[in-house]
Amino acid sequence: MFDSWFASAENMMFIKHEQERDFICPIKTNRKVAVSLAAKLAGHFQRVDTLDEEENATQEIYTEGVSFPLLSRQTSLHKRSWKYRHSLSRHKRYHT
């Protein structure tokens, strides 16, 4: 688990492939993601804060520079009105 400050593609790839670990981290709302592998390959990205996602629902997303899908889950922390979107790496290994 780490802060969004460290949620770069390079860090995610290092943790998943070099350290062979899964991770949980919030990602910034302006991060561009694709909602499917086909959308990623076609270059169709959108800001993560524009995803139509119910709270606590899990959605697979793809980001530039990361060779594996992330699971996105929007949650409220401490019953406040602001939201965090967490990315959870998948247990399955993906290779480029």
C-alpha positions in Angstrom: 0.0 0.0 0.0 1.3 3.4 -0.9 0.2 7.0 -1.5 -0.8 8.4 -4.9 2.4 10.4 -5.0 4.2 7.1 -5.7 1.6 5.6 -8.1 3.7 6.1 -11.3 3.7 3.5 -14.1 7.4 2.8 -13.4 6.7 2.0 -9.7 3.7 -0.2 -10.5 5.7 -2.2 -13.1 8.6 -2.5 -10.6 6.4 -3.8 -7.8 4.5 -6.2 -10.0 7.3 -7.6 -12.2 10.5 -7.1 -10.2 9.2 -7.6 -6.7 6.4 -10.0 -7.8 3.9 -8.3 -5.4 0.4 -7.0 -5.6 -0.4 -3.5 -4.4 -3.1 -1.1 -3.4 -2.8 2.6 -4.0 -5.0 5.6 -4.7 -4.6 7.1 -8.1 -5.0 10.8 -8.9 -8.3 11.8 -10.5 -6.7 13.3 -13.5 -4.9 10.1 -14.5 -5.9 8.9 -17.9 -7.2 5.3 -18.2 -8.9 3.0 -20.7 -11.8 0.9 -19.7 -10.8 -2.1 -21.9 -7.7 -3.5 -23.5 -9.2 -2.7 -26.9 -9.7 0.9 -25.9 -6.1 1.1 -24.6 -4.7 -0.3 -27.9 -6.8 2.1 -29.8 -5.6 5.0 -27.7 -9.0 5.8 -26.2 -8.2 7.1 -22.7 -10.3 9.2 -20.4 -9.7 10.9 -17.0 -10.3 8.5 -14.1 -12.7 11.0 -12.5 -15.0 10.7 -15.5 -15.6 6.9 -15.1 -19.2 6.0 -14.4 -18.7 3.8 -11.4 -20.8 3.1 -8.4 -19.2 3.4 -5.0 -17.5 0.1 -3.9 -18.0 -1.4 -7.4 -14.8 -2.9 -9.0 -13.9 -2.1 -12.6 -10.9 -3.3 -14.6 -8.9 -0.4 -16.1 -5.8 0.0 -18.2 -3.2 2.8 -18.0 -0.4 3.9 -20.3 3.0 2.4 -19.4 1.5 -0.5 -17.3 1.4 -3.9 -19.0 -1.3 -5.4 -16.8 -4.8 -4.3 -15.9 -5.6 -2.7 -12.6 -8.8 -3.1 -10.6 -10.3 0.3 -9.8 -12.6 0.7 -6.9 -14.0 4.1 -5.7 -14.5 4.3 -2.0 -15.3 7.0 0.6 -12.8 7.2 3.4 -13.9 8.1 7.0 -17.5 8.9 5.9 -16.4 12.1 4.2 -17.7 13.5 1.0 -14.4 13.2 -1.0 -13.5 10.0 -2.8 -10.4 7.9 -3.3 -10.0 5.6 -6.2 -7.8 2.6 -5.4 -6.0 0.5 -8.0 -5.4 -3.1 -7.0 -3.1 -5.1 -9.1 -4.4 -8.4 -10.3 -3.2 -11.8 -8.9 -2.7 -13.2 -12.4 0.7 -12.4 -14.0 0.7 -10.4 -17.2 3.7 -10.0 -19.5 4.4 -7.5 -22.2 
